[in-house]
Amino acid sequence: MGRNSGGNREAFNDGGGNYDGSIKNVETLKNIKNPAMYKSVKEAISRYHSVLGVREREIKLATLSDDVMGVCQSINGERAGVFLNKKYFKNKTPQEQAAVVQQNVKNGFLTQTNRPSTSVLLHELAHSTWNTHLNEPNVRSATNEIERLYKTWKADRRKVGYGKYAKSNVDEFWAETVQKAVSGNQDKYTRAVKKICKKYKL
């Protein structure tokens, strides 16, 4: 998909990072039925804002493909919001959500996290902060630096805690590394993405 077209950055399908499925039956986060899950989601949004200074207001529930937990959508280079799959968020507890993520961490697909019940949301918020589909000037300005960081990261044989999903492309590297940064797992790459967010006011 070209940078000027609409795009969906997905969480946890085949590692390619593009979602071509539908986004249907959109609902507010207030429709999350489990109070602990609702609290967990709201706290994750607040933590993202406090760590990176970024606020994403368009976060909703939707029906997505069964194997996709969340999507960040952009239309014509503009942010169009984050959608969390109802299958994993509407009726689940944080513990059930965490179990799905932890299994994917254990099998080496996802990056390690201190907050498995909220890592999907943090991943999608990272896509909404920066991805290659967005055309905003500050986002475009950050691209070269992010791509250089990605190349350095890929060549680093001593890095630890990252899953193969982060290797899919620069977008998934960014989302997984920012998720790791906000979750409290610090290394030189998580520190670098936080600096980039602040430098370019993403």
Steps between C-alpha positions, in 0.01 A plus 500: 500500500638842409559769754216714367245222515298378791667242715437273792786398727400184678597313810584132483387335183774368272770751585456700180343794675228579245136431573267458203198380696192695597445726800134463599258556788702781655423572867630720777744363758225544759346182358785288642308275738770398744573792739860387553561492122345845457723634778805332348432656158447847646815472710701393193380806307593721793842336537571544129419868532711547815808321359497645147283809525280365221122494520288291263131567550352273234520157665201273449383141498417333168445165337824406324633177351520230767880481502556876529494655847521865400538738208622855455334658198612790283306641206678706233794551732286626789451325834163326521523330835574177681256209499518216752347168407186435706588130506801574720386809688123525545436195718849395610679554828850653508630157600348339189646774282839460666496122441463548123789747491722295730457195276616709203796631701590147606501371144729786394249691287438802724737724692529452876284729709439585864134570415366214287135590554554840335778435249259473204357845572847649557615345170209658312550836671860488380376451142273800544800707615713411197469270201598512135144573386479834682581822315511758779819713475637406842434130430680523165789686664548214747504229232871508406606480863260213571617309192866544603417374848321199350806409291727528803258289704477229232879473484537481879555135595512578873151650537268298721129476567372574148276262307501428129195723443725803557717381209207508253563858389582844639137559608487188715848569639377844608176372653665215690787717625270781614278242671808369678602855597160587647478164677813577695753273326790735434797461267678730255226451238211578733684810616559599137133472400396711798750768397370493142141543622598807699740644240244492219193556718332190364 
